[in-house]
Amino acid sequence: MPITFVLICVLGLGVIAWAMSRARSAHFAPVAGKLKLALPGHYGIYAAIWTVVPALLVAWLWTFISPGLVHGAILADPAAAALPAFDFERDTVLNEAFALAQNPDAFASNPIAQQLAPAIAAAQSKFGWMGAALSVIAALAGGAFGYTRVKAGFPARTRIERIVLGALLLASFVAIVTTVGIIASLIFESARFFSMVSPIDFLFGTNWTPDTMASATSDMGDDLGAVPLFWGTFFIGAVIAMLVAIPFGLMSAIYLTQYASPRARSILKPMLEILAGIPTVVYGYFAALTAAPLIRDLAMAVGITNASTESALAAGLVMGVMIIPFVSSMADDSIAAVPQAMRDGSLAMGATTSETIKKVLIPAALPGIVAGVMLAISRAIGETMIVYMAAGASANLSANPFERMTTVTYQIAALLTGEGSFDHPTTLSAFALGLVLFIVTLILNIVALRVVKRFREAYE
Amino acid sequence: MSNWQSPEASARLKKRYAAERRFKALGLVAIVLSMSFLAVLLFTMLKNGISGLDWAFLSGSDSTDPANAGVWSAVKGSILTMLVTLALAFPMGVLAAIYLEEFAPRSRWVDWVEVSINNLAAVPSIIFGLLGLAVFIQVMHLPRSSPLVGGMTLALMTMPVIVIAGRNAIKAVPPSIRDAALAVGASKVQTVFHHVLPLALPGILTGTIIGMARALGETAPLLMIGMRAFVSTPPGGVTDPSSVLPMQIFLWSDEVDQGFVQNTSAAIIVLLFVLIAMNGIAIYLRNKFETRW
């Protein structure tokens, strides 16, 4: 395997360059009247960087070039003349041949693939070693260049620091690249979707019956109306879950900040935080295994006959519990940000603690609490596993919490893990749903962060 | 003129004190109910799963027969995925945090970086899965359902967490440390890497462990990049098809066979045990190395 070989060679050369430059610079006589510009170690590292970085860059670039070269070599092979002319069949045979070249036990139905496989393996190994050789040459050249720069008076340390700064800058741009990548991929795939289905049908249609096998030429808009999904997401994430999370989260925050002794607080708060650390798949399993049957039995007992094992209520309740610590810590922060003087003033007027909380602290902390709830909602509507396991797949435009309901995240997961082809509008609709979800959560987050910021400033 | 000792006044006072007690009790009830939910959840998993937790389960691989199925292949997949995530997210996160906290000039670019980091930390995880699917698999043609792609996707998700924790840790190092280093002639880079970073490291590590624990429990983005394959042999490397522990829980929870209820719960116990251990280490690190300046 050339990759291991390249890594060992290049790193070995780097160590050699480091040792040689270090040894060479150790004997530099101090230049009269000048400060010492770098320590021997700096010269060593400088030469090592010149050895390793260009070589690895060459090796990395080669991984992009070599598949094309291998492909070209294969098509020039005499056995390739027997390849079918049609693109699709040709690709299938070639894929089989490549798989066979990787792994001799792989299944290949086509005899041409079996003939081609040795040629592919040979070409891959040939171009692989060619890349390895190029990379080692780059290491030698870079190392030699770096070594020649090792002279008394050469500011190796400043140069290294410049490289370090470049690396820091590069690392911080990864965040921007990720954001741009998310937006670009969502918009690109959504554009493909909207070229097949009208945005109006998608955003305002009320019938969601995705069928990845339906012929793509027929009018898909009638089956891909996302309103039931938006409703299900809103109902589960912003209504049911918040009905649990807001009162429980707020009351626990009030108890922890206003009533609990510091000792009790130091035990209770981390325990509450455990709820936030439990993976969502565990909540989902609990919702499906325990909560949902319980809720169905309850519904049956009060006379709702059409209650199902999967229900919006089960998913929403469990999701609400998951969000409690989040709401609690946001409310905790906002209440703590209210100036002590306001609390003292109220208590001095003779109000009880609970009156102070209800009449002074909560109104004063309200903007922060509202922002916290918005962040909680954005978290709840982006949650996937609980609804995937407990809320069901059928798109229902209903306000009955005992019914099955589906959400945006459920459909994204279901559409993309299904068997549908990646060019089919039904599959692509997942990206359009993702775009809507991204925009909504983004708006919620931005507005909430603004509110929090303004609220903090008001009391500073 | 009102008299605070009149019967009406003391009745009113009694009512107010009763309201006070009710309110306090309500707060306690909210916490106790949340805790009891946690207790019921843990108890259910222990009751269903503890008897299935033996060496054969811990060392076995996935199987269609619940009696033979084990978690090792999924655990190994999780380990490989986390290694990829750590190798990418930790250096990038720390370097980005250093840049933003110590070197960044006030410019529009830097503002954009800050805004995107804060927003990325709040983007739903499934969106990262869509990104991984569209970029790593559709464009770059990396192997589907491999720990490599899973780890890269989770790294993008974990990086903002590390950056935010890292910035707070670096911010907490007092300026006098920097001034002292600069005063004896260290360069800015030397100051940061020799003095500020070692002091901030416990805080950064705590944030990293918490971010990694979150990534370890994540299922939705991995679902998107196809890590739901039936994997009966442990993956040999980061490019082999593989499963991860949360995904194994999800897959088993879908099985009709009753035997898988025990397996699912046992796998959940394993996952929660690892997560609690990780969080315990994070808390220990924070308490042990936290310096109050």
Interface residues (C-beta under 8 A of the other chain):
Chain A: R157 T158 E161 V164 L165 A167 L168 L169 L170 A171 S172 F173 V174 A175 I176 T178 T179 G181 I182 S185 L186 F188 E189 P247 F248 M251 S252 I254 Y255 L256 Q258 Y259 L268 P270 M271 L272 I274 L275 G277 I278 P279 T280 V281 V282 Y283 G284 Y285 F286 A288 L289 T290 V321 I324 T352 T353 S354 E355 I357 K358 L375 S378 R379 I381 G382 E383 T384 M385 Y388 M389 T409 I412 A413 L416 T417 F422 A430 F431 G434 L437 F438 T441 L442 N445 I446 L449
Chain B: R16 Y17 A19 E20 R22 F23 K24 L26 G27 L28 V29 A30 I31 L33 S34 M35 F37 L38 V40 L41 T44 M45 P91 M92 G93 L95 A96 I98 Y99 L100 F103 A104 V110 W112 V113 S116 I117 N118 N119 L120 A122 V123 P124 S125 I126 I127 F128 L130 L131 L133 A134 V135 Q138 L156 M159 P160 V163 S187 K188 V189 F193 A213 R214 L216 G217 E218 T219 A220 L223 M224 G226 R228 P246 M247 I249 F250 S253 V261 T264 I268 L271 L272 L275 I276 N279 I283
